[in-house]
Structures are given as structure tokens and as C-alpha cells.
């Protein structure tokens, strides 16, 4: 790589860092990181399921119990006439988690993952600068590039949301930047936020499922290892594209699968004309 190319890359990196400073990066953005039983700090929004419950209550239970009183003050009603402080822990936790369950059910009904996916791919294709910077920060730009070429390769939404929580970037503003509307993915924000607040045991199915989406910032790639452009697996015994020499694969099978997507970039890297038919195949 020539000195000019290095200077251009360095300048581009500095511009990215400068532009990214405009995005919010504070812990207050993780308002969805709330335990299921923490009724005092649940995020509220219009028609969140709790409002409907309150409006349907003709008579509220009046119980002189500190937990019942706090519950009623926080969410507007108390579902039991029994003193919660005297309940066994399991029964008490069930009652305290009712607001979270109501919100989750309502959020599920309001969700629209198809629209969220379409919005993110469209934002990527038009190179929205804030979206590109946010994807870089959570290390998801490559995944969206692949999805923009092949819609069937769009990853699980947790692939984006878990790193947003980890890096304190899960603000409503940033969620809207990526997915258009918070309501499109709010049920996932509530679910994942509660898991981040109270992580499941690492050896449990829930813990294992969550861990695969964690952003491992300090994880370093061993010398000689390259990520396969098709499946993403790191390997030292990899196959390089002999034409452009810019991408690597686990094996020839992965290389063949990825060829339709890689072909436009490969031709462009060699300074060759990219036919419209080749571009169209890569996008379909």
C-alpha cells in the first residue's frame, strides 16, 4: 500500500471518529436495561399495555403495605389485595413482573421486524452517514452489506441490539436511526434489556444464546487468521481470491457460494467494468 493510500485511510478514520462524537454515548441511553421485577424503572410509552390496565380498574385494592403502595404509585394500580411483603418470593416476583409482561405483550403486537429490516438495508444502501458510523461502532457493517446483497442473509436482530446495549448506545434516537421506529423492535429491547440487567447463567440455554451475540471488544485475531467472507469463521488455512486478493474463505465451497456477491467487488478491484447484469445478480 502506497503512502498516499495510507494517508487517505488515516484521514478517513479521523473523520469517522470526529463524526461519531456527535452520537450519544452515555449510560442513560440504556433505559431498557431493567430487571423484570423492577417496576419502578420500567420504560413507559403511550398505550404500553399498563395504561389500558389502569383504565380498566374500577376499584383499586387499598393495602397498607409498603410494596403494594410503591407498586401502585409507580404503575397506577395494584393487582392483589394481599400484602406483597408477606408473600413468598416466587409469588411476589410474579406480581412485580406483571408490568413487564403487559408491556412485552403490547410491544409484541406493535412490532414490525420486516419494516425494520427494510429500513436498515435502505439506509445502508443510501450510505446514511450516521447509520454507517453506528454500524461501524457495533461492528455490524459487514453483516448489513451481505444482507443488502442477499436479503436472505439478514442476521438475527440480537446481532445489532446486544452490542448497542453493551456500548451504551441503545437510545431511542439510535434505534430509530437503524430501524425507523422504536416500536418495530421494542419487544426485543424489553426482552434483551431484562437479560442484560439480570444475565442468565452462562451454562444455561438462555445464557448460551445471549453470549453468541456479545460484542467482544478485547478479542484479538491470532496472527495469520482471516475471517471467511461467506460464513465469518476465523481460520489460518484459508483460501484467498486469486483475482483481487482482497477476500478470504474457509474453503472452495464457501468461495463458490459467495462468488455471485463478491464478483462485482472483484471486478472493480481489478479495474474492470462491472456489467449491470452482474450487479443485479449480486443484489437478488
C-alpha positions in Angstrom: 0.0 0.0 0.0 1.4 3.4 -1.0 1.9 6.4 1.3 -0.9 8.2 -0.4 -3.4 5.4 0.3 -2.2 5.2 3.9 -2.8 9.0 4.3 -6.3 8.7 2.8 -7.2 5.8 5.1 -5.8 7.7 8.2 -7.7 10.8 7.2 -10.9 8.8 6.7 -10.6 7.2 10.1 -10.1 10.6 11.8 -13.2 11.9 10.0 -15.2 8.9 11.2 -14.0 9.4 14.8 -14.9 13.1 14.6 -18.4 12.5 13.2 -19.1 9.7 15.6 -18.6 12.1 18.5 -22.0 13.6 17.7 -23.7 10.3 18.6 -24.9 9.9 22.2 -22.7 7.5 24.2 -24.0 7.7 27.8 -25.3 5.1 30.2 -28.6 6.9 30.4 -29.3 5.6 26.9 -29.8 2.1 28.3 -33.3 2.7 29.7 -34.4 -0.7 28.6 -31.8 -2.5 30.8 -34.3 -3.1 33.6 -34.9 -6.3 35.6 -38.3 -7.9 35.0 -39.3 -7.2 38.7 -38.0 -3.6 38.8 -41.4 -2.0 38.3 -40.1 1.4 39.4 -37.8 1.9 36.4 -39.7 0.3 33.5 -39.6 2.4 30.4 -43.1 3.9 29.6 -44.7 4.8 26.3 -48.2 5.7 25.2 -50.5 2.7 25.0 -47.9 0.4 26.6 -50.4 -2.1 28.0 -50.2 -0.7 31.5 -52.3 2.3 30.6 -55.1 0.1 29.4 -54.9 -2.0 32.6 -55.2 1.2 34.7 -58.2 2.5 32.8 -60.0 -0.9 33.2 -59.6 -0.8 37.0 -62.9 0.5 38.6 -61.7 0.0 42.2 -58.1 -0.4 43.3 -57.1 -2.5 46.2 -56.1 -0.4 49.2 -53.5 -2.2 51.2 -51.3 -0.6 53.8 -48.2 -2.4 52.7 -45.0 -0.6 51.5 -44.5 -2.7 48.4 -48.2 -2.5 47.4 -48.1 1.3 47.9 -44.9 1.7 45.9 -46.3 -0.6 43.1 -49.5 1.4 42.9 -47.6 4.8 42.8 -45.3 3.5 40.1 -47.7 1.9 37.6 -51.1 3.2 38.7 -52.7 0.1 40.2 -52.0 -2.9 42.4 -53.3 -6.3 41.2 -53.7 -8.0 44.6 -55.4 -7.2 47.9 -52.8 -9.3 49.7 -49.7 -7.6 51.3 -46.8 -8.3 48.8 -44.2 -8.0 51.6 -45.8 -11.1 53.2 -45.9 -13.2 50.0 -43.3 -15.9 49.3 -40.5 -14.7 47.0 -41.8 -16.6 43.9 -45.4 -15.2 44.2 -44.1 -11.7 44.9 -41.7 -11.8 41.9 -44.6 -12.9 39.7 -46.7 -9.9 40.7 -43.9 -7.5 40.4 -43.1 -8.7 36.9 -46.7 -8.1 35.7 -46.0 -4.6 34.3 -43.1 -6.1 32.3 -45.3 -8.9 30.9 -48.0 -6.4 30.0 -45.6 -4.2 28.1 -43.9 -7.2 26.4 -47.3 -8.4 25.1 -48.2 -5.0 23.8 -44.8 -4.4 22.3 -45.0 -7.8 20.5 -48.4 -6.7 19.0 -46.8 -3.4 17.8 -43.7 -5.0 16.4 -42.8 -5.0 12.7 -39.5 -6.7 12.0 -40.0 -6.8 8.3 -40.2 -3.0 8.1 -37.2 -2.6 10.5 -35.1 -4.8 8.2 -36.2 -3.0 5.0 -35.4 0.4 6.7 -31.9 -0.6 7.8 -31.0 -2.1 4.4 -32.3 1.1 2.6 -30.4 3.3 5.0 -27.2 1.3 4.3 -27.7 1.4 0.5 -28.1 5.2 0.5 -25.0 5.4 2.8 -26.7 7.4 5.5 -23.6 8.7 7.4 -25.0 8.3 10.9 -26.2 4.8 10.2 -22.8 3.8 8.7 -21.0 5.2 11.8 -23.3 3.4 14.2 -22.8 0.1 12.3 -19.1 0.6 12.5 -19.2 1.2 16.2 -21.1 -2.0 16.9 -19.1 -4.0 14.3 -22.2 -4.8 12.2 -21.4 -3.1 8.9 -20.3 -6.2 7.1 -23.4 -8.1 8.1 -25.7 -5.4 6.7 -23.6 -5.3 3.5 -24.2 -9.0 3.0 -27.9 -8.6 3.7 -28.1 -5.7 1.2 -26.7 -8.1 -1.4 -28.8 -11.1 -0.3 -31.9 -10.4 1.7 -32.0 -13.9 3.0 -28.7 -13.4 4.9 -30.1 -10.7 7.3 -28.9 -11.7 10.8 -30.9 -12.1 14.0 -31.8 -8.6 15.3 -30.0 -9.5 18.5 -26.8 -9.2 16.5 -27.4 -5.4 16.5 -29.3 -4.9 19.7 -27.0 -6.7 22.2 -23.9 -4.6 21.1 -26.0 -1.5 21.3 -26.7 -2.3 25.0 -23.1 -3.2 25.7 -21.7 0.0 24.3 -24.5 2.2 25.9 -25.8 3.2 22.5 -29.4 1.8 22.8 -31.1 5.2 22.9 -34.4 5.7 21.1 -32.7 8.0 18.7 -30.1 5.4 17.7 -32.8 2.7 17.4 -34.8 4.9 15.1 -31.6 5.6 13.0 -31.2 1.8 12.4 -34.8 0.5 12.3 -37.1 3.5 11.5 -39.3 3.2 14.6 -38.6 2.1 18.1 -42.0 0.2 18.1 -40.7 -2.1 15.3 -38.2 -3.7 17.7 -39.3 -2.6 21.2 -40.3 -6.2 22.2 -36.7 -7.2 21.6 -35.4 -4.2 23.5 -37.5 -5.2 26.6 -36.5 -8.9 26.3 -32.8 -8.4 25.8 -32.7 -5.4 28.2 -34.0 -7.6 31.0 -31.4 -10.3 30.2 -28.6 -7.7 30.3 -29.9 -6.4 33.6 -30.1 -10.0 35.1 -27.8 -12.1 32.9 -28.8 -15.8 32.8 -26.2 -18.4 33.8 -23.6 -18.8 31.1 -24.2 -22.6 31.1 -27.9 -22.3 30.6 -29.6 -22.3 27.1 -30.6 -18.7 27.6 -27.1 -17.7 28.6 -25.5 -19.6 25.7 -28.0 -18.0 23.2 -27.2 -14.5 24.5 -23.4 -14.9 24.6 -23.3 -15.6 20.8 -24.4 -12.0 20.1 -22.0 -10.3 22.6 -19.5 -7.8 21.2 -16.1 -8.9 22.3 -14.1 -5.7 22.1 -10.9 -7.1 23.5 -10.9 -10.3 21.4 -7.9 -10.3 19.1 -7.5 -12.3 16.0 -4.4 -14.6 16.1 -1.7 -13.9 13.6 -2.4 -15.5 10.2 -6.1 -15.9 10.9 -8.6 -14.4 8.4 -12.4 -14.3 8.5 -14.2 -16.2 5.8 -16.2 -13.7 3.7 -19.0 -16.2 3.4 -19.5 -17.7 6.9 -17.3 -15.4 9.0 -15.3 -18.3 10.7 -11.7 -17.4 11.5 -9.1 -19.7 10.1 -5.4 -19.8 9.2 -5.9 -22.4 6.5 -7.8 -20.1 4.3 -8.3 -19.7 0.5 -7.7 -16.2 -1.0 -9.5 -14.9 -4.1 -6.7 -15.2 -6.7 -8.1 -12.4 -8.8 -8.4 -9.5 -6.4 -6.6 -11.0 -3.4 -8.8 -9.0 -1.1 -11.0 -11.6 0.5 -10.5 -15.0 2.2 -12.6 -18.1 2.6 -12.6 -21.3 4.7 -12.6 -23.5 1.6 -13.5 -23.6 -2.0 -17.1 -24.4 -1.2 -17.6 -21.1 0.7 -15.8 -19.3 -2.2 -18.2 -20.7 -4.7 -21.3 -19.8 -2.6 -20.0 -16.2 -2.2 -18.9 -15.7 -5.8 -22.1 -14.1 -7.1 -22.0 -11.5 -4.3 -18.2 -11.0 -4.5 -18.0 -10.7 -8.3 -18.8 -7.0 -8.7 -16.3 -6.0 -6.0 -13.7 -8.4 -7.5 -14.1 -6.9 -11.0 -14.0 -3.4 -9.6 -10.8 -4.1 -7.6 -9.1 -5.3 -10.8 -10.1 -2.1 -12.6 -12.6 -3.9 -14.8 -16.0 -2.8 -16.0 -18.8 -4.3 -13.9 -21.8 -5.3 -16.1 -25.3 -4.3 -14.9 -26.3 -8.0 -15.1 -23.6 -8.9 -12.6 -24.7 -6.2 -10.2 -28.3 -7.3 -10.5 -27.5 -10.9 -9.6 -25.5 -9.8 -6.6 -28.4 -7.8 -5.3 -31.1 -10.5 -5.9 
